[in-house]
């Protein structure tokens, strides 16, 4: 499968790295030859210097024979033009990164006119991730499957948590909550646990269930007893706009601090229910004046990782109950976690996961099940994949206890019509089901791949 990526920025490089590791034929286009040389030295890919919107450059990169072209430069117009040209000269499928809210509101029209297979809005995706975490503030991260009906949450076992010292079998017997602990991070070790696994303080659990059951889980085992009402956001970019729009719709009180006066005026018009403060979010006195110490949640969304980290550490010093930080560089994200700030979001990671899901679905279009959604967890050591079962095969209509799975694989959840099933050995997979698989293997493209 040949994939051409236009734009060697953070998202483009991350995609090139992930796709080349899965042995796709990857070509990277960018006008910055120095950056391209660095990428070519590190990755097993081909690099073509030039503008992505130039048809001759695209032809040199083999776009007419490409199965997929992904345009993820920093400019929406360049991305859309590049995809239009790519389709005109023969590319089978195209994906454009579209960030401008005005363009994205008209995305259905644009997709039709530009013949886009998919449009990805990283800022909207990150805002959705943050709002889900704010609904379950005990969670560090919340990923969704089956169009939001199934959630996979990351949960740190803190000091004094009643789960510490209990095996998963004991929890299942004692508490009638339909959840499944499907992955555990303990220090540098990662497990896909069985019923004998005993939870310890400091473990990070990844728990799958329906939205309702996750709520019950946190009601019993979480530390917060009240919902988040007041949210302070630092930075007034696109992520902040999308996030505030969602949170105001949920009835939360939202305050945004933004330095640029013109941007503040725009936000006031676009977000009539939010409070917009024009000022420097790194100003200690301003933060105190605007009530950082009284906020239920603090979200650092400036354009600089360093500022976001410093702001988050200050919010932590003020005992803010929930802190979420946008960090784009992976090394810095690890540093933030070491300081005890556990909710970290990254636009490039969200974008890469969405596009990788699409690529795997295209790769396995003739298989028994299509990848619908994919997330990479725990420093990409674990993958959570949602498959839609398309046809009868050796694993359909067979009790799960009779299926032999390879080690470090787990069938975590089955969605069948309106029912969300946390499966036991007597349940089976049927055609039309959405099946969520947790795996420590690489390049799983079909449920068949996890069977012996």
Secondary structure, DSSP 8 states (H G I E B T S, - for coil): -EEEEE--SHHHHHHHHHHHHTT-EEEEEES-HHHHHHHHHHSS-EEEES-TT-HHHHHHTTGGG-SEEEE--S-HHHHHHHHHHHHHTT-S-EEEE---HHHHHTHHHHHHHHT-SEEE-HHHHHHHHHHHHHHTTTEEEEEEEGGGTEEEEEEE--TT-TTTT-BHHHHHHHS----EEEEEEETTEEE---TT-B--TT-EEEEEEEHHHHHHHHHHH-S--S---EEEEE--SHHHHHHHHHHHHTT-EEEEEES-HHHHHHHHHH-TTSEEEES-TT-HHHHHHTTGGG-SEEEE--S-HHHHHHHHHHHHHTT-SEEEEE--SHHHHHHHHHTT--EEE-HHHHHHHHHHHHHHHHHTTTSSEEEEEEEEETTTTEEEEEEEE-S--TTBTSBGGGS-B-TTEEEEEEEETTEEE---TT-BB-TT-EEEEEESSS---SGGGGB-
